[in-house]
Amino acid sequence: MNDNSQHWLITGASGLLGHPLVTALRAGGHAVTAIRSTHPVGISGVREIALDITHGAAVTRVIADSRPDVIVHAAGLTNVDECERDPDGARKLHVDATRYVADEGARVGAKLVYISTDHLWDGTQAMVDEGVPTYPINAYAHTKLEGETIALASSGTALSIRTNFFGPGRPWRKSLSDWILERLGEGAALNMFTDAYFTPIALDHLIRLLIDCVRLDCAGLLNLAGGERLSKYDFAMALATAAGFSGASIRRASVASFGFAAPRPRDMSLDTSRAAAILGHPLPSVAESIATLFDDTSKVRNAVPIR
Ligand SMILES: NC(=O)c1ccc[n+]([C@@H]2O[C@H](COP(=O)([O-])OP(=O)(O)OC[C@H]3O[C@@H](n4cnc5c(N)ncnc54)[C@H](OP(=O)(O)O)[C@@H]3O)[C@@H](O)[C@H]2O)c1
């Protein structure tokens, strides 16, 4: 450990964001307590605890015992349609569990970072900033928003990060970029939406910037996403080009043509001006984020094999 090392507690530590975050924190010399549910974390030097965070007493005990300096609450049910089919389950995890984490975190004086989402509006506005009133249209968004409100109310130092990320996933949890690259590699057709927009950021960048934000003691709402808005179709094409594929198997599709259980916002793009002002630089472009997937020096990529 170095002089600036802190004790971080991460929920959702076996997930797409949580696992490489734990890896990066360990590499940076921090002490880490990793909370997961069904999947292992398995990182050397990390204290790993299997815990269902919807059980309040257990959450309280673990946080009270470990007394972390920083908590990143990244656990979530990211399957939007599953949340729609099981709104009570989504509520237990996104609302009740967030209350347990936030309350005990505040009691021990930990800085809380809540991982929120770009899914909080109806998708009729592009590039929403932190001041645009939310307008959730499905159970995932409603419950994530309630969790965010609880997290921010728990302490003046709490930070809520609204984002959308991609990068190398876990064997049981593939990211959008994993799925696209896999389909391209197999020569299989992909239907990608030309009418769904977002501002994605690579995990590599997001994790570095999240750690910077904690170092800067940033609080409140923060859009921490990519600096560039594009459609899911254009994202797949950009990824194909970077990976050396022609993109011929990528087909244009419309969100309206898919029978999702939950309504989807068409435009989820986030304005990242506040983050750029705090961090002192613009947020990464799509090309900069995609480049991390093919960069041999990427800590995240090297630490997290796709399969
Ligand atoms: N993926 C995105 O682009 C995106 C976009 C916007 C916001 N977010 C938010 O970012 C956060 C992280 O997303 P992600 O994609 O990294 O998630 P993920 O890969 O789906 O992982 C979810 C994590 O939550 C844990 N978990 C689920 N239920 C739990 C329970 N009852 N008790 C304890 N842990 C539980 C899982 O544990 P096990 O694996 O061990 O079961 C896993 O570690 C989520 O809160 C999500 O809402 C994600």
The ligand as a MOL file (V3000), in Angstrom:
LIG
                    3D

  0  0  0     0  0            999 V3000
M  V30 BEGIN CTAB
M  V30 COUNTS 48 52 0 0 0
M  V30 BEGIN ATOM
M  V30 1 N -23.7280 -1.8430 -18.2770 0
M  V30 2 C -23.9750 -0.5610 -18.5670 0
M  V30 3 O -23.6260 -0.0210 -19.6340 0
M  V30 4 C -24.6740 0.2970 -17.5500 0
M  V30 5 C -25.2190 1.4870 -18.0100 0
M  V30 6 C -25.7520 2.3570 -17.0870 0
M  V30 7 C -25.7620 2.0290 -15.7460 0
M  V30 8 N -25.2710 0.8540 -15.3350 0 CHG=1
M  V30 9 C -25.2990 0.5630 -13.8780 0
M  V30 10 O -23.9730 0.2440 -13.5140 0
M  V30 11 C -23.9770 -0.7040 -12.4500 0
M  V30 12 C -23.0360 -1.8430 -12.8200 0
M  V30 13 O -23.5050 -2.4380 -14.0220 0
M  V30 14 P -22.8230 -3.7350 -14.6260 0
M  V30 15 O -23.1790 -3.7660 -16.0660 0
M  V30 16 O -21.4000 -3.7770 -14.1980 0 CHG=-1
M  V30 17 O -23.6300 -4.8680 -13.8400 0
M  V30 18 P -23.5680 -6.4410 -14.0630 0
M  V30 19 O -22.3820 -6.8220 -14.8710 0
M  V30 20 O -24.9120 -6.8750 -14.5350 0
M  V30 21 O -23.3110 -6.9750 -12.5860 0
M  V30 22 C -24.2770 -6.8410 -11.5910 0
M  V30 23 C -23.6040 -7.0420 -10.2570 0
M  V30 24 O -24.5790 -6.9070 -9.2200 0
M  V30 25 C -24.4330 -8.0340 -8.3450 0
M  V30 26 N -25.7080 -8.3370 -7.6970 0
M  V30 27 C -26.9050 -8.5320 -8.3040 0
M  V30 28 N -27.8380 -8.8170 -7.3870 0
M  V30 29 C -27.2120 -8.8200 -6.1760 0
M  V30 30 C -27.6360 -9.0660 -4.8310 0
M  V30 31 N -28.9090 -9.3480 -4.5310 0
M  V30 32 N -26.7140 -8.9820 -3.8530 0
M  V30 33 C -25.4210 -8.6890 -4.1370 0
M  V30 34 N -24.9670 -8.4320 -5.3800 0
M  V30 35 C -25.8470 -8.5080 -6.3970 0
M  V30 36 C -23.9630 -9.1550 -9.2400 0
M  V30 37 O -23.3940 -10.1860 -8.4610 0
M  V30 38 P -23.1760 -11.6820 -9.0470 0
M  V30 39 O -22.6430 -11.5580 -10.4440 0
M  V30 40 O -22.1410 -12.2570 -8.1290 0
M  V30 41 O -24.4850 -12.3770 -9.0000 0
M  V30 42 C -22.9530 -8.4140 -10.1090 0
M  V30 43 O -21.7440 -8.2720 -9.4200 0
M  V30 44 C -25.4330 -1.1500 -12.2750 0
M  V30 45 O -25.9480 -0.5540 -11.1130 0
M  V30 46 C -26.1490 -0.6180 -13.5050 0
M  V30 47 O -27.4720 -0.2330 -13.2090 0
M  V30 48 C -24.7420 -0.0520 -16.2070 0
M  V30 END ATOM
M  V30 BEGIN BOND
M  V30 1 1 1 2
M  V30 2 2 2 3
M  V30 3 1 2 4
M  V30 4 1 4 5
M  V30 5 2 4 48
M  V30 6 2 5 6
M  V30 7 1 6 7
M  V30 8 2 7 8
M  V30 9 1 8 9
M  V30 10 1 8 48
M  V30 11 1 9 10
M  V30 12 1 9 46
M  V30 13 1 10 11
M  V30 14 1 11 12
M  V30 15 1 11 44
M  V30 16 1 12 13
M  V30 17 1 13 14
M  V30 18 2 14 15
M  V30 19 1 14 16
M  V30 20 1 14 17
M  V30 21 1 17 18
M  V30 22 2 18 19
M  V30 23 1 18 20
M  V30 24 1 18 21
M  V30 25 1 21 22
M  V30 26 1 22 23
M  V30 27 1 23 24
M  V30 28 1 23 42
M  V30 29 1 24 25
M  V30 30 1 25 26
M  V30 31 1 25 36
M  V30 32 1 26 27
M  V30 33 1 26 35
M  V30 34 2 27 28
M  V30 35 1 28 29
M  V30 36 1 29 30
M  V30 37 2 29 35
M  V30 38 1 30 31
M  V30 39 2 30 32
M  V30 40 1 32 33
M  V30 41 2 33 34
M  V30 42 1 34 35
M  V30 43 1 36 37
M  V30 44 1 36 42
M  V30 45 1 37 38
M  V30 46 2 38 39
M  V30 47 1 38 40
M  V30 48 1 38 41
M  V30 49 1 42 43
M  V30 50 1 44 45
M  V30 51 1 44 46
M  V30 52 1 46 47
M  V30 END BOND
M  V30 END CTAB
M  END
